[in-house]
Amino acid sequence: MIAQRTLDHSIRCSGIGLHSGRKIQLILHPAPEDSGIAFVRSDLGIEIPATSGHVTDTRLCTTIGNGKASVSTVEHLLSALAGLGVDNARIEVSGPEVPIMDGSSAPFVFLIQCAGIREQAKAKKVMRILRRVEVSDGDKYCALRPAAGFKIAYHLDYDHPLLRNRRVEIDFSRQAYTREISRARTFGFLHEIEALQKAGLALGGSLENAIVLDSHRVINEGGLRYEDECVRHKILDTLGDLALAGMPIVGAFEGKRTGHEMNHCLVEALLADPSNFRIEELQAAGQTTENSEIEKARPQQA
């Protein structure tokens, strides 16, 4: 049996919210089998399950809520939990968004590894894709199809000299999340960030937590962590958005110019028809999202 996993003990950190600019306290807690991932607004005492049905906004980031409270920018932390094979966790946040940290998921990977990961008594459940599901909008599209293990292929194609016709495929049965994906930072264009801040958004954004591009280059003093860092960050985001399906996916994702909104639409389309997938309990090792390399990988500190 491949067991469900949770944290070994609670651990905390603090950081700045990307959009509010507020200091946010975050605590990761272990959680029981079959409870999944849930966020708790510790300032309000309100719990919000991290599932597709609780997504309330996908502009700029992924936001979940329940009508009484919401938590924004959940995708990087969800990506780290999924990348390390954590099935169950309770996440307390003291405000309306998860701290942006350095703009990647590496600080969350480090936090999870410091807390430790332990196996639980019940078998891990996965969602096996049985047939192709696709959503599209003009030249943008994303799809899930049957495959052994779990893969993400992303095609980035923006009107910028560094972002034209870039494609990366990661096979998580052979490549480690911590090494290949976790250190990739969010990115934005200088003129867009200035406009957002004038509108009262991205107040916590800086060169310390994002790649910033002007019309032809990266303006961050240290440059890029990967040659194709922006594409890899899109894969990081995609993994976090797919985690809102509620369990690991066995299948292959492919997308071009997709973002949080279209990723959410894809998960909704997947879940809308039960013939698209089969829920399985893993009774023996195989090519799945918690393959041996990901389980053994150690975080690359940012």
Beta strands, then each sheet from edge to edge (+ up, - down):
strand 1: 3-7
strand 2: 11-16
strand 3: 23-30
strand 4: 37-41
strand 5: 46-49
strand 6: 55-57
strand 7: 63-65
strand 8: 70-71
strand 9: 89-93
strand 10: 117-123
strand 11: 125-129
strand 12: 133-137
strand 13: 140-145
strand 14: 150-156
strand 15: 166-171
strand 16: 187-189
strand 17: 211-213
strand 18: 249-256
strand 19: 277-281
sheet 1: 1+ 10-
sheet 2: 2+ 3- 9+ 4+ 5-
sheet 3: 6+ 7- 8+
sheet 4: 12+ 13- 18+ 11+ 19-
sheet 5: 12+ 13- 18+ 14+ 15-
sheet 6: 16+ 17+
end
